[in-house]
């Protein structure tokens, strides 16, 4: 499994070969073995194979082609709907309509998603994590008929690889590991941590193509702009309110 983790690649191109129900169920079962808060398992996974459904889902992910091309698309949801109903049916009053409960369920869902990805890769499948799920969560909720108490938090496409891209760079371990307490970064630390990334030809190309002075500006001015962050933040807050996770009063 360690070798699988160290060889992780994002796969966006898939062959036409289907994934059997047996293999998919094995992978999903492995997902459910993930750690979970209080063993509540406050998550759900929506499986999409139908071509028309995948086409509609692609529209919720800015029409990224792998959503339609992958044989399986998995939407991982924070889900207190099921747990709340279990409580009510057993004369127990749930108090999970608040932001903390959403965070709890979102963590559960992401842990399951990572287990699913590892299990899929261990079987030779390729995966692509989509960070766009929370941007248009409201549209995904409508499409997948998600009830109150359920919010999509991430999406993963799965299929047999039709490409073998190179490993993507990662920051050095010293950049992300702090011993005993958090050690804040000096200007020199920041320069050293990002030096290798900034010197890579592909990133230098990004800078040139976008007519920016630095790689950091590509992120702040092009890829993840403040205006977009604020827009999608407000949209997500509305989704959380609609789905019953913004009651902060006793």
ABEGO torsion letter per residue (X at the ends): XAAAAAABBBBABBBABBBBAAAAAAAAAAAAABBBBGGAGBBBBBBBABAAAAAAAAAAAGGBAAAAABABBBBBBBBAAAAAAAAAAAGBBBBAABAAAAAAAAAAAAAAAAAAAAAAAAAGBBBBBBAAAAAAAAAAAAAAGBBBGBBBABBBBBBBBABBBBBBBBBBAAAABBBGBBBBBBAAAAAAAAAAAAABAAAAAAAAAAGBABAAAAAAAAABBAAAAAAAAAAAAAAAAAAGAABABX
